[in-house]
């Protein structure tokens, strides 16, 4: 599965882990890819980041080949 990041500047091949977490710089919440890749989206709180994560998982379960990270 391919994921277009939030700022529309990079496409990730979804083959590792993606999770919702808080950043160390003051609580920004992101959906993040493993192996040192940059954040793929930053959201207002952990609830929104978790919603986005669930959307990615549902796309994956449905066999879709791509997902675009929401702007908000």
Secondary structure by P-SEA (a helix, b strand, c coil): cbbbcccccccccccbbbbbbbcccccccccccccccccccccccaaaaaaaaaaaaaaaaacccccccccc
